[in-house]
Amino acid sequence: MQVDFDSIQPETFEHFKGGEGSVTTQAYVDGNNRIMKATVHPHSSIGWHQHSGNSEIVYVLSGVGKVVVEGGEEPLVPGMCHYCAEGQFHSVVNPNEEDLVVFAVVPQHGSL
Amino acid sequence: MQVDFDSIQPETFEHFKGGEGSVTTQAYVDGNNRIMKATVHPHSSIGWHQHSGNSEIVYVLSGVGKVVVEGGEEPLVPGMCHYCAEGQFHSVVNPNEEDLVVFAVVPQHGSL
């Protein structure tokens, strides 16, 4: 099936998972996957959270930011891919003046 | 963790899953996910196959092609997302003169 983000209603969340500012998502969800385009707005973040029973794969479409992981940080620039494996924690941060736009998948694995 | 496709050795497959021509992939794989960049070369295809116990999410980075699904076809153009849910079949076709490059995730769900 086609996931057409242009036809999915955007939802904007303030302090998403305890982060700063606001995040807008367009998501297709079934029992196995959350498939989404997410925009972390300027000076905003997705707060520190754990992926239990699922994981997250993030591919940067536009903008520049960083991911905070256990033990460090990873840069996010267009074309870069971040993987939060099952059981791990992360936070996505946009400290800049432009939107950080990512394509992301959260698959359910159910093995935790 | 960062999945840096620039540091992942490309592998080229002829007649990938029974398709035409050749496909080049760069993949990071663990027990839960296959995370990859795949290039379907001109006049090439990934053959018709089923996703059993896993699914596949495809995001088009560049090039133009199509996905054959049960009951029809879906266009693939940059920014478009195709979802092959668990249990479904599909084939990815590039009938054109330019590479079709996609970011794709194959998560294991294990519920079949």
Backbone of each chain as ProteinMPNN parsed JSONL, in Angstrom:
{"seq_chain_A": "MQVDFDSIQPETFEHFKGGEGSVTTQAYVDGNNRIMKATVHPHSSIGWHQHSGNSEIVYVLSGVGKVVVEGGEEPLVPGMCHYCAEGQFHSVVNPNEEDLVVFAVVPQHGSL", "coords_chain_A": {"N_chain_A": [[0.836, -1.194, 0.0], [0.271, 2.317, -0.495], [1.738, 4.844, 1.413], [0.695, 7.872, 1.82], [1.866, 10.766, 2.655], [0.961, 13.309, 2.193], [-1.745, 13.131, 2.404], [-2.276, 12.559, 4.994], [-3.419, 13.667, 8.033], [-1.74, 16.206, 9.79], [-0.452, 16.138, 13.136], [0.198, 18.098, 15.941], [2.354, 18.196, 18.671], [2.969, 19.451, 21.86], [5.84, 19.652, 23.894], [6.736, 16.993, 23.416], [6.989, 13.74, 24.467], [8.063, 14.764, 26.77], [9.873, 16.61, 25.876], [11.296, 19.74, 24.623], [9.537, 22.597, 23.278], [7.837, 22.02, 20.179], [6.541, 19.327, 18.162], [5.644, 18.033, 15.045], [3.726, 15.483, 13.622], [3.008, 13.103, 11.021], [1.382, 10.229, 10.671], [1.118, 6.794, 9.768], [-0.368, 4.003, 11.123], [-0.307, 0.632, 12.112], [-0.859, -2.625, 13.61], [1.737, -3.572, 13.576], [3.614, -1.602, 12.766], [4.603, 1.814, 13.148], [4.604, 4.342, 10.891], [6.104, 7.181, 9.836], [6.265, 10.728, 9.081], [8.099, 13.154, 10.612], [8.346, 16.328, 12.083], [10.626, 18.142, 13.765], [10.431, 21.034, 15.321], [12.087, 24.311, 15.212], [14.383, 24.806, 17.895], [13.346, 22.785, 19.43], [12.534, 19.544, 20.843], [12.392, 15.928, 20.984], [11.696, 14.248, 23.812], [13.794, 12.373, 26.155], [13.492, 8.948, 25.927], [12.562, 5.462, 26.202], [12.758, 2.627, 23.992], [10.818, 0.088, 24.264], [10.016, -3.135, 23.481], [9.747, -2.33, 20.958], [11.463, -0.69, 18.197], [13.316, 2.046, 16.72], [13.782, 3.602, 13.61], [15.358, 6.173, 12.02], [15.451, 8.442, 9.396], [17.056, 11.154, 8.03], [15.517, 13.803, 6.389], [15.517, 16.597, 5.912], [17.118, 19.534, 7.28], [19.033, 20.067, 10.328], [20.259, 18.48, 13.171], [20.53, 16.701, 16.26], [20.984, 13.499, 17.828], [20.584, 12.429, 21.08], [22.086, 9.86, 22.774], [22.551, 6.92, 24.848], [25.466, 7.517, 26.447], [26.45, 9.389, 24.63], [26.354, 11.53, 21.692], [24.856, 11.867, 18.45], [25.279, 13.242, 15.237], [22.677, 14.686, 13.245], [22.042, 14.942, 9.967], [20.917, 15.684, 6.614], [20.24, 12.643, 4.913], [21.419, 11.024, 6.743], [21.213, 8.227, 8.942], [19.68, 7.099, 11.86], [19.56, 4.631, 14.364], [17.62, 3.397, 16.867], [17.855, 0.836, 18.788], [15.861, -1.943, 20.006], [14.962, -1.615, 23.367], [16.783, 0.388, 23.912], [17.509, 3.867, 24.781], [16.718, 7.203, 23.67], [16.944, 10.676, 22.54], [15.74, 13.237, 20.46], [16.989, 16.149, 19.07], [16.523, 19.456, 18.028], [18.356, 22.127, 17.767], [18.396, 24.313, 16.196], [17.513, 26.908, 13.745], [15.923, 26.103, 11.695], [13.377, 23.823, 10.551], [13.678, 20.387, 11.481], [13.34, 17.617, 9.627], [12.206, 14.355, 9.475], [12.003, 10.983, 8.231], [10.513, 8.253, 9.696], [10.407, 5.008, 11.218], [8.719, 2.955, 13.461], [8.928, -0.093, 14.43], [7.099, -2.824, 15.832], [8.346, -5.357, 17.859], [8.031, -7.045, 19.954], [9.496, -8.711, 21.613], [10.47, -8.087, 24.058]], "CA_chain_A": [[0.0, 0.0, 0.0], [0.979, 3.579, -0.525], [1.555, 5.743, 2.551], [0.77, 9.19, 1.197], [1.899, 11.72, 3.774], [0.185, 14.509, 1.854], [-3.161, 12.929, 2.739], [-2.397, 12.231, 6.419], [-3.585, 14.865, 8.849], [-0.644, 16.412, 10.748], [-0.775, 16.383, 14.542], [1.311, 18.79, 16.602], [2.445, 17.893, 20.102], [3.86, 20.286, 22.664], [6.631, 18.891, 24.887], [6.578, 15.592, 23.003], [7.737, 12.84, 25.345], [8.777, 15.563, 27.773], [10.883, 17.475, 25.265], [11.062, 21.18, 24.503], [8.889, 23.12, 22.08], [6.76, 21.261, 19.537], [6.849, 18.336, 17.131], [4.482, 17.708, 14.218], [3.876, 14.167, 12.994], [1.985, 12.509, 10.154], [1.7, 8.825, 10.917], [0.266, 5.651, 9.464], [-0.111, 3.059, 12.203], [-1.081, -0.608, 12.26], [-0.378, -3.373, 14.762], [3.16, -3.89, 13.438], [4.514, -0.479, 12.492], [4.247, 3.227, 13.029], [5.38, 4.863, 9.769], [5.764, 8.606, 9.971], [7.108, 11.872, 8.815], [8.062, 13.965, 11.83], [9.063, 17.607, 12.012], [11.022, 18.714, 15.056], [10.499, 22.457, 15.008], [13.282, 24.977, 15.757], [14.549, 24.869, 19.355], [12.433, 21.787, 20.007], [13.127, 18.209, 20.976], [11.627, 14.774, 21.456], [12.381, 13.966, 25.08], [14.486, 11.11, 26.421], [12.52, 7.863, 26.147], [13.068, 4.115, 25.895], [11.976, 1.802, 23.059], [10.597, -1.236, 24.849], [9.133, -3.941, 22.633], [9.836, -1.819, 19.589], [12.715, 0.02, 17.924], [13.012, 3.187, 15.847], [14.748, 3.905, 12.565], [15.132, 7.573, 11.635], [16.236, 8.877, 8.237], [16.907, 12.613, 7.987], [15.144, 14.344, 5.078], [16.033, 17.962, 5.809], [17.441, 20.141, 8.557], [20.22, 19.608, 11.047], [20.034, 18.36, 14.607], [21.345, 15.655, 16.86], [20.33, 12.527, 18.695], [21.284, 12.091, 22.31], [21.957, 8.436, 23.059], [23.276, 6.565, 26.061], [26.914, 7.607, 26.244], [26.957, 10.349, 23.657], [25.476, 12.2, 20.742], [25.098, 11.601, 17.027], [24.752, 14.327, 14.415], [21.622, 14.397, 12.261], [22.068, 15.791, 8.774], [20.183, 14.977, 5.564], [20.847, 11.406, 4.421], [21.947, 10.231, 7.845], [20.258, 7.29, 9.536], [19.876, 6.772, 13.273], [18.828, 3.43, 14.779], [17.445, 3.164, 18.297], [17.499, -0.583, 18.876], [14.919, -2.323, 21.06], [15.508, -1.535, 24.718], [17.643, 1.563, 24.089], [16.919, 5.198, 25.008], [17.252, 8.315, 22.873], [16.239, 11.957, 22.466], [16.07, 13.911, 19.199], [17.075, 17.567, 19.411], [16.763, 20.452, 16.975], [18.725, 23.38, 18.427], [18.629, 25.299, 15.137], [16.441, 27.834, 13.342], [15.113, 25.489, 10.644], [12.756, 22.538, 10.887], [14.366, 19.112, 11.259], [12.289, 16.738, 9.112], [12.698, 12.985, 9.351], [11.142, 9.836, 7.969], [10.838, 7.325, 10.779], [9.621, 3.79, 11.371], [8.773, 2.314, 14.781], [8.353, -1.445, 14.32], [6.875, -3.634, 17.037], [8.999, -6.668, 17.798], [7.329, -7.841, 20.957], [10.328, -9.735, 22.256], [10.823, -7.686, 25.437]], "C_chain_A": [[0.872, 1.245, 0.0], [0.688, 4.34, 0.77], [1.79, 7.148, 2.011], [0.702, 10.254, 2.292], [1.09, 12.981, 3.48], [-1.279, 14.367, 2.261], [-3.361, 12.57, 4.212], [-2.408, 13.529, 7.224], [-2.398, 15.034, 9.81], [-1.193, 16.626, 12.164], [0.439, 17.046, 15.189], [1.223, 18.571, 18.111], [3.41, 18.877, 20.764], [4.575, 19.383, 23.668], [6.505, 17.381, 24.658], [7.534, 14.692, 23.797], [8.612, 13.625, 26.337], [9.83, 16.489, 27.201], [10.478, 18.938, 25.268], [10.225, 21.474, 23.269], [7.837, 22.185, 21.518], [7.272, 20.387, 18.391], [5.561, 18.05, 16.372], [4.721, 16.365, 13.546], [2.711, 13.882, 12.052], [2.298, 11.027, 10.162], [0.641, 7.88, 10.372], [0.636, 4.564, 10.473], [-0.945, 1.805, 12.01], [-0.474, -1.385, 13.424], [1.113, -3.664, 14.731], [4.089, -2.691, 13.352], [3.822, 0.864, 12.678], [5.174, 3.802, 11.975], [5.083, 6.352, 9.698], [6.783, 9.545, 9.371], [6.971, 12.755, 10.05], [8.895, 15.221, 11.621], [9.338, 18.072, 13.438], [11.286, 20.196, 14.776], [11.73, 23.099, 15.655], [13.253, 25.043, 17.284], [13.579, 23.922, 20.054], [13.142, 20.445, 20.105], [12.056, 17.178, 21.284], [12.375, 14.282, 22.684], [12.975, 12.558, 25.154], [13.462, 10.019, 26.717], [13.126, 6.541, 25.683], [12.163, 3.44, 24.867], [11.913, 0.369, 23.605], [9.603, -2.0, 23.992], [9.069, -3.444, 21.205], [11.215, -1.179, 19.394], [12.334, 1.239, 17.099], [14.164, 3.41, 14.873], [14.396, 5.276, 12.006], [16.04, 7.906, 10.459], [15.983, 10.375, 8.051], [16.636, 13.085, 6.564], [15.661, 15.765, 4.891], [16.262, 18.522, 7.203], [18.631, 19.475, 9.217], [19.878, 19.557, 12.526], [20.964, 17.319, 15.184], [20.447, 14.684, 17.614], [21.202, 12.365, 19.927], [21.013, 10.622, 22.587], [22.685, 8.148, 24.372], [24.775, 6.649, 25.755], [27.359, 8.591, 25.196], [25.898, 10.985, 22.807], [25.842, 11.765, 19.338], [24.549, 12.773, 16.235], [23.633, 13.824, 13.511], [21.734, 15.421, 11.14], [21.362, 15.005, 7.667], [20.947, 13.766, 5.028], [21.404, 10.521, 5.511], [20.834, 9.384, 8.441], [20.648, 6.987, 10.967], [19.001, 5.571, 13.618], [18.811, 3.359, 16.292], [16.946, 1.732, 18.445], [16.564, -0.82, 20.056], [15.609, -2.281, 22.425], [16.335, -0.293, 24.972], [16.811, 2.835, 24.311], [17.485, 6.175, 23.973], [16.39, 9.569, 23.028], [16.687, 12.64, 21.186], [15.959, 15.42, 19.431], [17.321, 18.405, 18.162], [17.084, 21.787, 17.629], [18.785, 24.554, 17.447], [17.368, 26.065, 14.762], [15.537, 27.253, 12.257], [14.51, 24.185, 11.134], [13.725, 21.382, 10.621], [13.282, 18.11, 10.862], [12.869, 15.341, 8.895], [11.581, 12.05, 8.9], [11.514, 8.8, 9.025], [9.881, 6.141, 10.801], [9.822, 3.276, 12.799], [8.123, 0.949, 14.658], [8.188, -2.076, 15.712], [7.562, -4.976, 16.865], [8.429, -7.615, 18.846], [8.16, -8.872, 21.675], [10.803, -9.293, 23.631], [9.693, -8.068, 26.385]], "O_chain_A": [[2.026, 1.233, 0.426], [-0.467, 4.466, 1.176], [2.927, 7.559, 1.776], [-0.373, 10.594, 2.786], [0.595, 13.639, 4.395], [-1.975, 15.367, 2.442], [-4.485, 12.307, 4.638], [-1.515, 14.367, 7.099], [-2.08, 14.113, 10.563], [-2.256, 17.216, 12.352], [1.571, 16.601, 15.001], [0.171, 18.737, 18.729], [4.521, 19.1, 20.282], [3.976, 18.461, 24.222], [6.21, 16.612, 25.573], [8.749, 14.89, 23.776], [9.72, 13.219, 26.687], [10.601, 17.092, 27.949], [9.456, 19.321, 25.838], [10.209, 20.687, 22.322], [7.038, 21.619, 22.264], [8.285, 20.677, 17.755], [4.509, 17.847, 16.979], [5.783, 16.131, 12.97], [1.591, 14.351, 12.255], [3.366, 10.613, 9.71], [-0.56, 8.123, 10.493], [1.812, 4.248, 10.652], [-2.15, 1.889, 11.772], [0.353, -0.84, 14.155], [1.697, -3.975, 15.769], [5.228, -2.754, 13.814], [2.632, 1.022, 12.405], [6.395, 3.762, 12.133], [3.93, 6.745, 9.52], [7.956, 9.223, 9.182], [5.86, 13.064, 10.481], [9.991, 15.182, 11.062], [8.421, 18.356, 14.208], [12.24, 20.553, 14.085], [12.346, 22.507, 16.54], [12.21, 25.306, 17.881], [13.06, 24.224, 21.129], [14.209, 20.242, 19.525], [10.973, 17.499, 21.772], [13.555, 13.94, 22.603], [12.69, 11.691, 24.328], [12.661, 10.145, 27.643], [14.066, 6.507, 24.888], [10.951, 3.652, 24.867], [12.831, -0.431, 23.424], [8.472, -1.554, 23.801], [8.426, -4.05, 20.348], [12.026, -1.136, 20.319], [11.156, 1.447, 16.81], [15.337, 3.408, 15.245], [13.268, 5.508, 11.571], [17.25, 7.681, 10.514], [14.837, 10.808, 7.929], [17.412, 12.81, 5.648], [16.185, 16.102, 3.829], [15.682, 18.051, 8.181], [19.159, 18.471, 8.74], [19.277, 20.487, 13.066], [22.053, 17.083, 14.662], [19.316, 15.003, 17.984], [22.415, 12.186, 19.822], [19.862, 10.189, 22.631], [23.349, 9.02, 24.933], [25.28, 5.925, 24.896], [28.549, 8.64, 24.883], [24.713, 10.985, 23.139], [26.97, 11.353, 19.065], [23.455, 13.254, 16.531], [23.647, 12.675, 13.069], [21.541, 16.618, 11.352], [21.223, 13.787, 7.772], [22.138, 13.849, 4.729], [21.818, 9.392, 5.247], [19.667, 9.775, 8.443], [21.8, 6.66, 11.256], [17.84, 5.504, 13.212], [19.861, 3.271, 16.928], [15.763, 1.452, 18.251], [16.484, -0.01, 20.979], [16.692, -2.837, 22.609], [16.575, 0.059, 26.128], [15.605, 2.872, 24.067], [18.593, 5.989, 23.47], [15.281, 9.532, 23.561], [17.873, 12.629, 20.855], [14.944, 15.902, 19.934], [18.199, 18.107, 17.352], [16.168, 22.515, 18.012], [19.178, 25.659, 17.821], [16.309, 25.898, 15.368], [14.504, 27.838, 11.932], [15.057, 23.524, 12.017], [14.489, 21.406, 9.656], [12.407, 17.79, 11.666], [13.885, 15.171, 8.222], [10.398, 12.286, 9.147], [12.692, 8.505, 9.225], [8.708, 6.259, 10.448], [10.95, 3.175, 13.281], [6.903, 0.832, 14.769], [9.004, -1.889, 16.614], [7.383, -5.651, 15.851], [8.359, -8.827, 18.642], [7.625, -9.801, 22.279], [11.483, -10.06, 24.313], [9.785, -7.822, 27.587]]}, "seq_chain_B": "MQVDFDSIQPETFEHFKGGEGSVTTQAYVDGNNRIMKATVHPHSSIGWHQHSGNSEIVYVLSGVGKVVVEGGEEPLVPGMCHYCAEGQFHSVVNPNEEDLVVFAVVPQHGSL", "coords_chain_B": {"N_chain_B": [[22.35, 4.281, 17.603], [24.47, 5.187, 14.858], [23.692, 4.631, 11.506], [25.71, 4.427, 9.008], [25.681, 4.767, 5.789], [27.657, 5.308, 3.996], [29.816, 3.949, 4.923], [29.242, 1.314, 4.681], [29.719, -1.632, 2.994], [28.809, -1.952, -0.37], [26.646, -4.396, -1.882], [26.059, -6.223, -4.793], [23.404, -7.713, -6.497], [22.425, -10.01, -8.901], [19.422, -10.581, -10.673], [17.68, -10.307, -8.419], [15.783, -11.794, -5.992], [14.565, -13.167, -8.02], [14.084, -11.253, -9.913], [14.571, -8.912, -12.682], [17.699, -7.905, -14.208], [19.866, -5.976, -12.104], [20.46, -5.27, -8.607], [21.642, -3.147, -6.101], [22.651, -3.201, -2.755], [23.063, -1.678, 0.464], [23.381, -2.643, 3.631], [22.425, -2.647, 7.064], [22.123, -5.012, 9.531], [20.355, -6.54, 12.173], [18.98, -8.743, 14.704], [16.378, -7.817, 14.737], [15.864, -5.929, 12.689], [16.341, -5.169, 9.223], [18.089, -2.668, 7.78], [18.329, -0.541, 5.164], [19.909, 0.905, 2.241], [18.882, 0.819, -1.009], [19.55, 0.256, -4.413], [17.839, 0.092, -7.298], [18.734, -0.784, -10.345], [18.733, 0.679, -13.716], [16.14, -0.636, -15.805], [15.71, -2.847, -14.205], [14.605, -5.092, -11.584], [13.162, -6.007, -8.389], [12.181, -9.148, -7.662], [8.893, -10.708, -7.463], [7.782, -11.33, -4.261], [7.017, -12.649, -0.986], [6.358, -11.18, 2.227], [6.876, -12.753, 4.984], [6.422, -13.04, 8.355], [7.775, -10.755, 8.61], [7.852, -7.273, 7.579], [7.886, -4.628, 5.099], [9.094, -1.379, 4.661], [9.332, 1.214, 2.439], [10.998, 4.033, 1.314], [11.185, 6.463, -1.109], [14.125, 7.788, -2.409], [15.43, 8.784, -4.722], [14.889, 8.84, -8.278], [12.547, 7.067, -10.403], [9.94, 4.732, -10.374], [8.014, 1.742, -9.953], [5.786, -0.102, -7.806], [4.681, -3.354, -7.861], [1.799, -4.741, -6.63], [-0.476, -6.987, -4.9], [-3.203, -7.028, -6.859], [-2.705, -4.63, -8.192], [-0.807, -1.658, -9.044], [1.608, 0.655, -7.747], [2.812, 3.963, -8.002], [6.267, 4.917, -7.787], [7.921, 7.607, -6.668], [10.227, 10.253, -5.818], [10.047, 10.859, -2.321], [7.817, 9.408, -1.881], [6.125, 6.801, -0.119], [6.075, 3.354, 0.339], [4.365, 0.596, 1.702], [4.726, -2.685, 2.522], [2.862, -4.796, 4.048], [3.02, -7.272, 6.699], [2.875, -10.549, 5.518], [1.996, -9.874, 2.996], [2.578, -9.636, -0.603], [5.004, -8.318, -2.941], [6.599, -6.531, -5.695], [9.344, -4.673, -6.866], [9.919, -2.333, -9.344], [12.033, -0.94, -11.762], [11.667, 0.607, -14.604], [13.044, 2.453, -16.006], [15.661, 4.772, -17.194], [17.308, 5.75, -15.26], [18.876, 5.228, -12.059], [16.878, 3.857, -9.447], [16.579, 4.797, -6.244], [16.229, 3.794, -2.955], [15.374, 4.127, 0.525], [15.051, 1.666, 2.905], [13.308, -0.386, 5.275], [13.206, -3.495, 6.844], [11.454, -4.872, 9.151], [11.418, -7.424, 11.634], [8.676, -9.213, 12.807], [7.588, -11.536, 13.675], [5.114, -12.698, 14.131], [3.765, -14.332, 12.457]], "CA_chain_B": [[23.568, 4.166, 16.81], [24.411, 5.772, 13.53], [23.862, 3.718, 10.374], [26.404, 5.273, 8.04], [25.696, 3.985, 4.553], [28.929, 5.524, 3.293], [30.825, 3.012, 5.42], [28.753, -0.064, 4.511], [30.118, -2.187, 1.692], [27.666, -2.307, -1.23], [26.602, -5.734, -2.494], [25.204, -6.211, -5.979], [22.753, -9.0, -6.753], [21.759, -10.19, -10.198], [18.131, -11.283, -10.581], [17.358, -10.287, -6.992], [14.482, -12.443, -5.73], [13.982, -13.598, -9.282], [13.785, -10.107, -10.773], [15.407, -8.622, -13.849], [18.839, -6.998, -14.045], [20.656, -6.015, -10.87], [20.11, -4.428, -7.476], [22.758, -2.97, -5.171], [22.168, -2.847, -1.418], [23.966, -1.474, 1.601], [22.436, -3.015, 4.692], [22.772, -2.951, 8.445], [21.167, -6.052, 9.923], [20.439, -7.235, 13.455], [17.9, -9.721, 14.812], [15.076, -7.163, 14.634], [15.647, -5.09, 11.51], [17.276, -4.936, 8.122], [17.996, -1.235, 7.465], [19.173, -0.515, 3.965], [19.748, 1.732, 1.059], [18.882, -0.114, -2.14], [19.494, 0.872, -5.738], [17.344, -0.769, -8.378], [19.381, -0.193, -11.512], [17.824, 0.827, -14.857], [15.587, -1.853, -16.413], [15.89, -3.941, -13.239], [13.497, -5.239, -10.636], [13.191, -6.976, -7.294], [11.099, -10.041, -8.058], [7.676, -10.907, -6.652], [8.088, -12.143, -3.071], [6.126, -12.432, 0.159], [6.967, -10.86, 3.525], [6.324, -13.625, 6.021], [7.096, -12.826, 9.643], [8.34, -9.4, 8.599], [7.182, -6.347, 6.657], [8.896, -3.751, 4.487], [8.724, 0.022, 4.458], [10.222, 1.741, 1.406], [10.877, 5.476, 1.09], [11.952, 6.727, -2.334], [15.07, 8.903, -2.313], [15.603, 9.368, -6.058], [14.483, 7.962, -9.362], [11.117, 6.816, -10.61], [9.637, 3.336, -10.696], [6.684, 1.346, -9.482], [5.666, -1.326, -7.038], [3.561, -4.223, -8.202], [1.223, -5.342, -5.43], [-1.627, -7.819, -5.215], [-4.337, -6.243, -7.309], [-2.437, -3.361, -8.853], [0.521, -1.058, -9.047], [1.728, 1.959, -7.1], [3.971, 4.686, -8.512], [7.342, 5.286, -6.866], [8.627, 8.845, -7.009], [10.894, 10.732, -4.589], [9.176, 11.296, -1.239], [6.693, 8.491, -1.742], [6.382, 5.696, 0.799], [5.337, 2.12, 0.082], [4.368, -0.321, 2.84], [4.34, -4.07, 2.287], [2.548, -5.31, 5.382], [3.328, -8.677, 6.968], [2.031, -11.502, 4.807], [1.715, -9.433, 1.628], [3.564, -9.812, -1.675], [5.252, -7.161, -3.814], [7.763, -6.506, -6.583], [9.742, -3.289, -7.128], [10.333, -2.327, -10.75], [12.566, 0.291, -12.344], [11.684, 0.428, -16.05], [13.594, 3.676, -16.581], [17.087, 4.856, -17.532], [18.075, 6.218, -14.102], [18.758, 4.414, -10.853], [15.827, 4.079, -8.455], [17.272, 4.629, -4.962], [15.266, 3.827, -1.847], [15.71, 3.77, 1.906], [14.048, 0.649, 3.248], [13.429, -1.099, 6.547], [12.489, -4.768, 6.934], [11.402, -5.297, 10.554], [10.903, -8.743, 12.002], [7.587, -9.15, 13.784], [7.536, -12.874, 14.246], [3.781, -13.101, 14.567], [3.194, -15.337, 11.537]], "C_chain_B": [[23.349, 4.772, 15.428], [24.568, 4.66, 12.5], [24.419, 4.568, 9.242], [26.567, 4.489, 6.74], [27.008, 4.159, 3.787], [29.999, 4.511, 3.732], [30.394, 1.553, 5.277], [29.051, -0.527, 3.085], [28.876, -2.499, 0.849], [27.786, -3.748, -1.748], [25.649, -5.665, -3.675], [24.711, -7.622, -6.277], [22.142, -8.996, -8.15], [20.469, -10.974, -9.968], [17.687, -11.447, -9.124], [15.924, -10.78, -6.769], [13.754, -12.796, -7.03], [13.65, -12.471, -10.249], [14.73, -9.998, -11.956], [16.637, -7.817, -13.423], [19.519, -7.121, -12.701], [20.206, -4.95, -9.868], [21.321, -4.358, -6.558], [22.202, -2.548, -3.816], [23.338, -2.562, -0.482], [23.075, -1.647, 2.818], [23.12, -3.149, 6.041], [21.7, -3.917, 8.949], [21.421, -6.489, 11.361], [19.236, -8.177, 13.544], [16.517, -9.123, 14.609], [14.813, -6.459, 13.315], [16.739, -5.273, 10.466], [17.046, -3.488, 7.69], [18.896, -1.004, 6.265], [18.885, 0.641, 3.027], [19.85, 0.756, -0.104], [18.76, 0.665, -3.44], [19.021, -0.175, -6.734], [17.825, -0.117, -9.676], [18.397, -0.127, -12.695], [17.411, -0.534, -15.442], [15.798, -3.079, -15.52], [14.698, -4.0, -12.3], [13.889, -6.164, -9.496], [11.974, -7.851, -7.52], [9.969, -10.132, -7.034], [8.0, -11.813, -5.471], [7.149, -11.747, -1.937], [6.937, -12.034, 1.388], [6.26, -11.664, 4.617], [7.11, -13.428, 7.314], [7.788, -11.483, 9.717], [7.487, -8.533, 7.674], [8.268, -5.534, 5.97], [8.302, -2.366, 4.271], [9.78, 0.631, 3.544], [9.958, 3.232, 1.244], [11.77, 5.825, -0.09], [12.821, 7.969, -2.178], [15.282, 9.575, -3.673], [15.217, 8.337, -7.106], [12.982, 7.736, -9.373], [10.927, 5.348, -10.977], [8.238, 3.01, -10.255], [6.815, 0.104, -8.613], [4.476, -2.087, -7.593], [3.102, -4.871, -6.904], [0.08, -6.255, -5.855], [-2.765, -6.895, -5.646], [-3.999, -4.927, -7.969], [-0.994, -2.93, -8.814], [0.461, 0.261, -8.284], [2.931, 2.67, -7.692], [5.005, 4.913, -7.408], [8.027, 6.533, -7.412], [9.245, 9.371, -5.709], [9.887, 11.284, -3.578], [7.989, 10.39, -1.009], [7.102, 7.316, -0.85], [5.471, 4.52, 0.459], [5.474, 1.209, 1.296], [3.877, -1.68, 2.384], [4.112, -4.692, 3.658], [2.877, -6.805, 5.471], [2.33, -9.578, 6.239], [1.757, -11.128, 3.366], [2.882, -9.728, 0.68], [3.81, -8.475, -2.368], [6.47, -7.408, -4.704], [8.062, -5.041, -6.879], [10.403, -3.242, -8.499], [10.876, -0.949, -11.13], [12.667, 0.116, -13.86], [12.435, 1.545, -16.775], [15.116, 3.628, -16.741], [17.956, 5.315, -16.368], [17.881, 5.273, -12.939], [17.53, 4.83, -10.032], [16.459, 3.771, -7.097], [16.264, 4.778, -3.829], [15.972, 3.57, -0.514], [14.638, 2.781, 2.34], [14.368, -0.011, 4.587], [12.608, -2.375, 6.447], [12.516, -5.21, 8.393], [10.853, -6.717, 10.688], [9.808, -8.569, 13.043], [7.358, -10.508, 14.427], [6.171, -13.354, 14.657], [3.102, -14.049, 13.578], [3.695, -16.72, 11.923]], "O_chain_B": [[22.233, 4.855, 14.915], [25.478, 3.837, 12.607], [23.694, 5.329, 8.602], [27.467, 3.66, 6.606], [27.419, 3.28, 3.03], [30.959, 4.253, 3.006], [31.113, 0.653, 5.71], [28.671, 0.122, 2.11], [27.99, -3.227, 1.298], [28.883, -4.241, -2.012], [24.556, -5.11, -3.566], [25.48, -8.583, -6.306], [21.422, -8.067, -8.518], [20.433, -11.91, -9.169], [17.369, -12.543, -8.662], [14.976, -10.218, -7.316], [12.528, -12.736, -7.127], [13.015, -12.695, -11.279], [15.566, -10.869, -12.197], [16.614, -7.132, -12.4], [19.731, -8.227, -12.204], [19.662, -3.905, -10.224], [21.952, -5.374, -6.268], [21.375, -1.639, -3.738], [24.428, -3.117, -0.614], [22.125, -0.889, 3.014], [24.225, -3.68, 6.155], [20.506, -3.656, 8.804], [22.558, -6.777, 11.733], [18.545, -8.382, 12.547], [15.568, -9.859, 14.335], [13.67, -6.394, 12.864], [17.904, -5.501, 10.791], [15.943, -3.124, 7.283], [20.101, -1.246, 6.338], [17.813, 1.246, 3.02], [20.788, -0.037, -0.178], [17.974, 1.605, -3.55], [19.69, -1.177, -6.984], [17.373, 0.966, -10.047], [17.36, -0.79, -12.681], [18.225, -1.451, -15.555], [16.03, -4.188, -16.001], [13.89, -3.073, -12.234], [14.803, -6.981, -9.61], [10.851, -7.35, -7.565], [10.098, -9.686, -5.895], [8.446, -12.944, -5.662], [6.571, -10.661, -1.932], [8.065, -12.492, 1.57], [5.189, -11.29, 5.097], [8.324, -13.63, 7.349], [8.327, -11.11, 10.759], [6.525, -9.006, 7.068], [9.452, -5.735, 6.238], [7.187, -2.204, 3.776], [10.974, 0.572, 3.835], [8.813, 3.644, 1.057], [12.963, 5.524, -0.084], [12.331, 9.053, -1.861], [15.31, 10.803, -3.759], [15.219, 7.132, -6.854], [12.257, 8.16, -8.473], [11.668, 4.798, -11.793], [7.374, 3.885, -10.187], [7.801, -0.63, -8.674], [3.395, -1.526, -7.772], [3.894, -5.467, -6.174], [-0.29, -6.293, -7.029], [-3.227, -6.069, -4.859], [-4.907, -4.159, -8.287], [-0.086, -3.728, -8.584], [-0.589, 0.897, -8.187], [3.978, 2.048, -7.872], [4.654, 5.079, -6.24], [8.633, 6.507, -8.483], [8.828, 8.974, -4.621], [9.0, 12.065, -3.923], [7.236, 10.576, -0.053], [8.26, 6.899, -0.832], [4.259, 4.675, 0.312], [6.562, 1.066, 1.854], [2.746, -1.816, 1.916], [5.062, -5.069, 4.344], [2.994, -7.497, 4.46], [1.116, -9.395, 6.33], [1.328, -11.975, 2.583], [3.999, -10.023, 1.103], [2.939, -7.606, -2.385], [7.246, -8.341, -4.502], [7.146, -4.254, -7.116], [11.326, -4.005, -8.784], [10.251, 0.075, -10.853], [13.639, -0.456, -14.352], [12.464, 1.584, -18.005], [15.765, 2.616, -16.471], [19.184, 5.282, -16.454], [16.857, 4.598, -12.835], [17.199, 6.012, -9.943], [16.83, 2.629, -6.825], [15.537, 5.769, -3.757], [17.003, 2.902, -0.442], [13.447, 3.036, 2.162], [15.528, -0.169, 4.97], [11.455, -2.346, 6.017], [13.474, -5.846, 8.834], [9.956, -7.137, 9.956], [9.989, -7.867, 14.037], [6.976, -10.598, 15.594], [6.05, -14.3, 15.435], [1.991, -14.516, 13.829], [3.337, -17.708, 11.281]]}, "name": "protein", "num_of_chains": 2, "seq": "MQVDFDSIQPETFEHFKGGEGSVTTQAYVDGNNRIMKATVHPHSSIGWHQHSGNSEIVYVLSGVGKVVVEGGEEPLVPGMCHYCAEGQFHSVVNPNEEDLVVFAVVPQHGSLMQVDFDSIQPETFEHFKGGEGSVTTQAYVDGNNRIMKATVHPHSSIGWHQHSGNSEIVYVLSGVGKVVVEGGEEPLVPGMCHYCAEGQFHSVVNPNEEDLVVFAVVPQHGSL"}
